Amino acid sequence: MFTRQTHSFHLVDPSPWPFLGSIAALTATFGGVLKMHGYLPGIFLLKWGMCLLVLIAAYWWSNVIREGTLEGQHTLKVKKGLMLGVLLFIVSEVMFFFAFFFAFFYVSISPSQVLGGIWPPFLFDTLNAFEVPFLNTIILLTSGASITVAHESIIGGSKSNAVLSLIVTIFLAIVFTSLQGLEYLTSPFSISDSVYGSAFFMATGFHGFHVFIGTLFISVCLYRLYYNHFTIEHHAGFEAAAWYWHFVDVVWLFLFISIYWWGS
């Protein structure tokens, strides 16, 4: 039996998920480090740590969904706090990509003699920016437009249009990831080929990981939309996914212009 909310703040019940999540993340980190140093138990710890992290995240987020939908705990003030947290999270991600871009421009604007004093490095075969990368740019920008249409449809009370727009967004995201995977498989260089390969695969790969996480985020929103978890006034979960996806779009534009086009 749920009690009626008598104030505009949410006093969270005691939860085991933060502690268990930190243990799972630490286990996966230890496993990854051990695997990189050639210790056989490392892969075991890495797999179990990641599996536990996924399960804990799923249960934790289901609790948050229950609090917002069934219990009605997410008032306007709580929503503002949640969206502020999402905004700060995105700002922290901007700092990650700033480091990658800084490293790329640092080595490209003033290349060392080891690289032949030129950029890209001497006799280095780069990718054509106006083939798969340009196609992926169009795909990702189109997905940004479709998720905006879904947002407007939710605000306008059109569930069918919102569902269709989210399906289109997820389809485009899967196509983007598939094309980038194909690009990696056919790339003439690898992450171990000079600082160019390291900077390229670190920046684009980290962005690809964000696309994957964003795709899962939007898929959960599609599930929640289908089961009427979102209303015209209350759809903070979807807004968070839309903000995250637009952030992914903007970062890709910088990647395409700086690394694929200018850098090659």
DODO-93359 format. One record per residue (C-alpha): residue number from 1; residue in three letters; chain; x, z, y. Coordinates in Angstrom, 1 decimal. Layout:
<nodes>
(NUM,'ALA','A',(X,Z,Y))
...
</nodes>
This chain:
<nodes>
(1,'MET','A',(0.0,0.0,0.0))
(2,'PHE','A',(1.6,-1.2,3.2))
(3,'THR','A',(1.4,1.0,6.3))
(4,'ARG','A',(0.3,-0.5,9.6))
(5,'GLN','A',(3.0,-1.2,12.1))
(6,'THR','A',(2.6,1.3,15.1))
(7,'HIS','A',(5.6,0.1,17.2))
(8,'SER','A',(7.4,-3.1,18.0))
(9,'PHE','A',(10.6,-2.2,16.2))
(10,'HIS','A',(11.5,-2.5,12.5))
(11,'LEU','A',(13.1,0.5,10.8))
(12,'VAL','A',(14.7,-1.1,7.8))
(13,'ASP','A',(14.3,0.8,4.5))
(14,'PRO','A',(17.5,1.9,2.6))
(15,'SER','A',(18.8,-1.1,0.7))
(16,'PRO','A',(21.6,-1.5,-1.9))
(17,'TRP','A',(22.2,-5.2,-1.0))
(18,'PRO','A',(24.9,-4.7,1.8))
(19,'PHE','A',(27.1,-2.6,-0.5))
(20,'LEU','A',(26.6,-4.8,-3.5))
(21,'GLY','A',(27.1,-7.9,-1.5))
(22,'SER','A',(30.4,-6.7,-0.2))
(23,'ILE','A',(31.6,-5.8,-3.7))
(24,'ALA','A',(30.6,-9.3,-4.9))
(25,'ALA','A',(32.4,-11.0,-2.0))
(26,'LEU','A',(35.5,-8.9,-2.6))
(27,'THR','A',(35.5,-9.8,-6.3))
(28,'ALA','A',(35.2,-13.5,-5.5))
(29,'THR','A',(38.0,-13.2,-2.9))
(30,'PHE','A',(40.3,-11.5,-5.4))
(31,'GLY','A',(39.5,-14.0,-8.0))
(32,'GLY','A',(40.2,-16.9,-5.7))
(33,'VAL','A',(43.6,-15.5,-4.6))
(34,'LEU','A',(44.6,-14.8,-8.2))
(35,'LYS','A',(43.5,-18.3,-9.3))
(36,'MET','A',(45.6,-19.9,-6.5))
(37,'HIS','A',(48.7,-17.9,-7.8))
(38,'GLY','A',(48.2,-19.1,-11.3))
(39,'TYR','A',(46.7,-15.9,-12.9))
(40,'LEU','A',(44.2,-16.8,-15.7))
(41,'PRO','A',(41.8,-13.9,-15.0))
(42,'GLY','A',(41.4,-15.2,-11.5))
(43,'ILE','A',(38.9,-17.9,-12.4))
(44,'PHE','A',(36.8,-15.4,-14.3))
(45,'LEU','A',(36.6,-13.0,-11.3))
(46,'LEU','A',(35.9,-16.0,-9.0))
(47,'LYS','A',(33.0,-17.3,-11.0))
(48,'TRP','A',(31.4,-13.9,-11.5))
(49,'GLY','A',(31.9,-12.9,-7.9))
(50,'MET','A',(30.2,-16.1,-6.7))
(51,'CYS','A',(27.3,-15.8,-9.1))
(52,'LEU','A',(26.7,-12.2,-8.1))
(53,'LEU','A',(26.9,-13.1,-4.4))
(54,'VAL','A',(24.3,-15.9,-4.8))
(55,'LEU','A',(21.9,-13.5,-6.7))
(56,'ILE','A',(22.3,-10.7,-4.3))
(57,'ALA','A',(21.8,-13.0,-1.3))
(58,'ALA','A',(18.6,-14.4,-2.9))
(59,'TYR','A',(17.2,-10.9,-3.5))
(60,'TRP','A',(18.2,-9.7,-0.1))
(61,'TRP','A',(16.7,-12.7,1.7))
(62,'SER','A',(13.5,-12.4,-0.4))
(63,'ASN','A',(13.2,-8.8,0.9))
(64,'VAL','A',(13.5,-10.1,4.5))
(65,'ILE','A',(10.9,-12.8,3.8))
(66,'ARG','A',(8.6,-10.1,2.4))
(67,'GLU','A',(9.1,-7.9,5.4))
(68,'GLY','A',(8.2,-10.7,7.8))
(69,'THR','A',(5.2,-12.2,5.9))
(70,'LEU','A',(3.5,-9.6,3.8))
(71,'GLU','A',(4.4,-6.5,5.7))
(72,'GLY','A',(4.2,-8.0,9.2))
(73,'GLN','A',(7.4,-6.2,10.3))
(74,'HIS','A',(8.8,-9.1,12.4))
(75,'THR','A',(7.2,-8.5,15.8))
(76,'LEU','A',(8.3,-10.5,18.8))
(77,'LYS','A',(11.0,-8.0,19.6))
(78,'VAL','A',(12.3,-8.1,16.1))
(79,'LYS','A',(12.2,-11.9,16.2))
(80,'LYS','A',(14.3,-11.9,19.4))
(81,'GLY','A',(16.8,-9.7,17.7))
(82,'LEU','A',(17.0,-11.9,14.6))
(83,'MET','A',(17.4,-15.0,16.7))
(84,'LEU','A',(20.1,-13.4,18.7))
(85,'GLY','A',(21.9,-12.6,15.5))
(86,'VAL','A',(21.6,-16.2,14.4))
(87,'LEU','A',(23.0,-17.3,17.8))
(88,'LEU','A',(26.0,-15.0,17.5))
(89,'PHE','A',(26.6,-16.2,14.0))
(90,'ILE','A',(26.7,-19.9,15.2))
(91,'VAL','A',(29.1,-18.9,18.0))
(92,'SER','A',(31.4,-17.4,15.4))
(93,'GLU','A',(31.2,-20.7,13.5))
(94,'VAL','A',(32.1,-22.5,16.7))
(95,'MET','A',(35.3,-20.4,16.8))
(96,'PHE','A',(36.2,-21.6,13.2))
(97,'PHE','A',(35.9,-25.2,14.2))
(98,'PHE','A',(37.7,-24.6,17.5))
(99,'ALA','A',(40.7,-23.5,15.4))
(100,'PHE','A',(40.6,-26.7,13.3))
(101,'PHE','A',(40.3,-29.0,16.4))
(102,'PHE','A',(43.1,-27.1,18.1))
(103,'ALA','A',(45.4,-27.6,15.2))
(104,'PHE','A',(44.5,-31.3,14.9))
(105,'PHE','A',(45.1,-32.0,18.6))
(106,'TYR','A',(48.3,-29.9,18.7))
(107,'VAL','A',(50.0,-32.0,16.0))
(108,'SER','A',(48.5,-35.3,17.1))
(109,'ILE','A',(49.2,-35.2,20.9))
(110,'SER','A',(52.8,-34.2,20.4))
(111,'PRO','A',(53.8,-35.3,16.8))
(112,'SER','A',(57.1,-34.1,15.5))
(113,'GLN','A',(60.0,-36.2,14.4))
(114,'VAL','A',(59.2,-35.3,10.8))
(115,'LEU','A',(56.1,-37.5,11.3))
(116,'GLY','A',(58.1,-40.3,12.8))
(117,'GLY','A',(57.2,-39.2,16.4))
(118,'ILE','A',(53.8,-41.1,16.1))
(119,'TRP','A',(50.2,-40.3,15.2))
(120,'PRO','A',(49.0,-41.0,12.6))
(121,'PRO','A',(52.2,-40.4,10.7))
(122,'PHE','A',(54.5,-43.4,10.0))
(123,'LEU','A',(53.2,-45.7,7.3))
(124,'PHE','A',(50.0,-43.6,6.9))
(125,'ASP','A',(46.9,-45.4,5.8))
(126,'THR','A',(43.8,-43.9,7.5))
(127,'LEU','A',(40.0,-44.4,7.1))
(128,'ASN','A',(38.1,-46.9,9.1))
(129,'ALA','A',(35.8,-44.9,11.4))
(130,'PHE','A',(33.2,-47.6,11.6))
(131,'GLU','A',(32.4,-47.8,7.9))
(132,'VAL','A',(31.2,-44.8,6.0))
(133,'PRO','A',(31.9,-42.3,8.8))
(134,'PHE','A',(29.8,-44.2,11.3))
(135,'LEU','A',(27.0,-44.6,8.7))
(136,'ASN','A',(27.1,-40.9,8.1))
(137,'THR','A',(26.9,-40.3,11.9))
(138,'ILE','A',(23.6,-42.3,12.0))
(139,'ILE','A',(22.3,-40.4,9.0))
(140,'LEU','A',(23.1,-37.0,10.3))
(141,'LEU','A',(21.7,-37.7,13.8))
(142,'THR','A',(18.5,-39.1,12.2))
(143,'SER','A',(18.2,-35.9,10.2))
(144,'GLY','A',(18.5,-33.9,13.4))
(145,'ALA','A',(15.6,-36.0,14.8))
(146,'SER','A',(13.4,-35.4,11.7))
(147,'ILE','A',(13.9,-31.6,11.7))
(148,'THR','A',(12.9,-31.7,15.4))
(149,'VAL','A',(9.7,-33.5,14.4))
(150,'ALA','A',(9.1,-30.9,11.8))
(151,'HIS','A',(9.5,-28.1,14.4))
(152,'GLU','A',(7.0,-29.9,16.7))
(153,'SER','A',(4.6,-30.3,13.8))
(154,'ILE','A',(4.7,-26.6,13.0))
(155,'ILE','A',(4.0,-25.8,16.6))
(156,'GLY','A',(1.2,-28.3,16.7))
(157,'GLY','A',(-0.3,-26.9,13.5))
(158,'SER','A',(0.2,-30.1,11.4))
(159,'LYS','A',(1.5,-28.8,8.1))
(160,'SER','A',(1.5,-32.2,6.3))
(161,'ASN','A',(3.7,-33.8,9.0))
(162,'ALA','A',(6.1,-30.8,8.9))
(163,'VAL','A',(6.4,-31.0,5.2))
(164,'LEU','A',(7.1,-34.7,5.2))
(165,'SER','A',(9.7,-34.4,8.0))
(166,'LEU','A',(11.5,-31.6,6.1))
(167,'ILE','A',(11.6,-33.8,3.0))
(168,'VAL','A',(13.1,-36.6,5.0))
(169,'THR','A',(15.7,-34.2,6.4))
(170,'ILE','A',(16.7,-32.9,3.0))
(171,'PHE','A',(16.9,-36.5,1.6))
(172,'LEU','A',(19.2,-37.6,4.5))
(173,'ALA','A',(21.3,-34.5,4.0))
(174,'ILE','A',(21.8,-35.3,0.3))
(175,'VAL','A',(22.7,-38.9,1.2))
(176,'PHE','A',(25.2,-37.7,3.8))
(177,'THR','A',(26.9,-35.3,1.3))
(178,'SER','A',(27.0,-38.0,-1.4))
(179,'LEU','A',(28.6,-40.5,0.9))
(180,'GLN','A',(31.2,-38.0,2.0))
(181,'GLY','A',(32.0,-37.2,-1.6))
(182,'LEU','A',(32.4,-40.9,-2.3))
(183,'GLU','A',(34.7,-41.1,0.8))
(184,'TYR','A',(36.8,-38.3,-0.6))
(185,'LEU','A',(37.1,-39.9,-4.0))
(186,'THR','A',(38.2,-43.3,-2.5))
(187,'SER','A',(40.4,-41.9,0.3))
(188,'PRO','A',(43.9,-43.4,0.4))
(189,'PHE','A',(45.4,-39.9,1.1))
(190,'SER','A',(44.8,-36.3,-0.1))
(191,'ILE','A',(44.9,-32.8,1.4))
(192,'SER','A',(48.6,-32.6,0.5))
(193,'ASP','A',(49.6,-35.8,2.3))
(194,'SER','A',(51.3,-34.6,5.5))
(195,'VAL','A',(49.6,-32.5,8.2))
(196,'TYR','A',(47.1,-35.3,8.8))
(197,'GLY','A',(45.7,-34.9,5.3))
(198,'SER','A',(45.6,-31.1,5.6))
(199,'ALA','A',(43.8,-31.2,9.0))
(200,'PHE','A',(41.4,-34.0,8.0))
(201,'PHE','A',(40.2,-32.5,4.7))
(202,'MET','A',(40.1,-28.9,6.1))
(203,'ALA','A',(37.9,-29.9,9.1))
(204,'THR','A',(35.7,-32.4,7.4))
(205,'GLY','A',(35.5,-30.3,4.2))
(206,'PHE','A',(34.5,-27.2,6.1))
(207,'HIS','A',(31.8,-29.2,7.9))
(208,'GLY','A',(30.6,-30.6,4.5))
(209,'PHE','A',(30.3,-27.1,3.2))
(210,'HIS','A',(28.1,-26.3,6.3))
(211,'VAL','A',(25.9,-29.3,5.5))
(212,'PHE','A',(25.5,-28.0,1.9))
(213,'ILE','A',(24.5,-24.5,3.2))
(214,'GLY','A',(22.2,-26.1,5.8))
(215,'THR','A',(20.5,-28.2,3.1))
(216,'LEU','A',(19.8,-25.0,1.0))
(217,'PHE','A',(18.5,-23.3,4.2))
(218,'ILE','A',(16.1,-26.2,4.9))
(219,'SER','A',(15.0,-26.4,1.3))
(220,'VAL','A',(14.0,-22.7,1.4))
(221,'CYS','A',(12.1,-23.4,4.7))
(222,'LEU','A',(10.3,-26.3,2.9))
(223,'TYR','A',(9.2,-23.9,0.1))
(224,'ARG','A',(8.1,-21.3,2.6))
(225,'LEU','A',(6.2,-23.9,4.7))
(226,'TYR','A',(4.4,-25.1,1.6))
(227,'TYR','A',(3.2,-21.6,0.8))
(228,'ASN','A',(2.1,-21.0,4.4))
(229,'HIS','A',(4.8,-18.5,5.4))
(230,'PHE','A',(5.1,-20.1,8.9))
(231,'THR','A',(2.5,-20.0,11.6))
(232,'ILE','A',(2.3,-21.5,15.1))
(233,'GLU','A',(3.6,-18.3,16.6))
(234,'HIS','A',(5.8,-16.9,13.9))
(235,'HIS','A',(8.4,-19.3,12.3))
(236,'ALA','A',(11.7,-17.6,13.1))
(237,'GLY','A',(13.2,-18.6,9.7))
(238,'PHE','A',(12.6,-22.2,10.4))
(239,'GLU','A',(13.9,-22.0,14.0))
(240,'ALA','A',(17.1,-20.4,12.6))
(241,'ALA','A',(17.5,-23.3,10.2))
(242,'ALA','A',(16.8,-25.9,12.9))
(243,'TRP','A',(19.4,-24.3,15.2))
(244,'TYR','A',(22.0,-24.3,12.4))
(245,'TRP','A',(21.3,-27.9,11.6))
(246,'HIS','A',(21.7,-29.0,15.2))
(247,'PHE','A',(25.0,-27.1,15.3))
(248,'VAL','A',(26.1,-29.1,12.2))
(249,'ASP','A',(25.1,-32.4,14.0))
(250,'VAL','A',(27.1,-31.5,17.2))
(251,'VAL','A',(30.2,-30.6,15.2))
(252,'TRP','A',(30.0,-33.8,13.3))
(253,'LEU','A',(29.9,-35.8,16.5))
(254,'PHE','A',(33.2,-34.1,17.6))
(255,'LEU','A',(34.7,-34.7,14.2))
(256,'PHE','A',(33.8,-38.4,14.3))
(257,'ILE','A',(35.0,-39.0,17.8))
(258,'SER','A',(38.3,-37.0,17.6))
(259,'ILE','A',(39.4,-37.2,13.9))
(260,'TYR','A',(37.9,-40.4,12.5))
(261,'TRP','A',(38.0,-42.6,15.6))
(262,'TRP','A',(40.6,-41.3,18.1))
(263,'GLY','A',(42.8,-39.6,15.6))
(264,'SER','A',(43.2,-42.7,13.4))
</nodes>
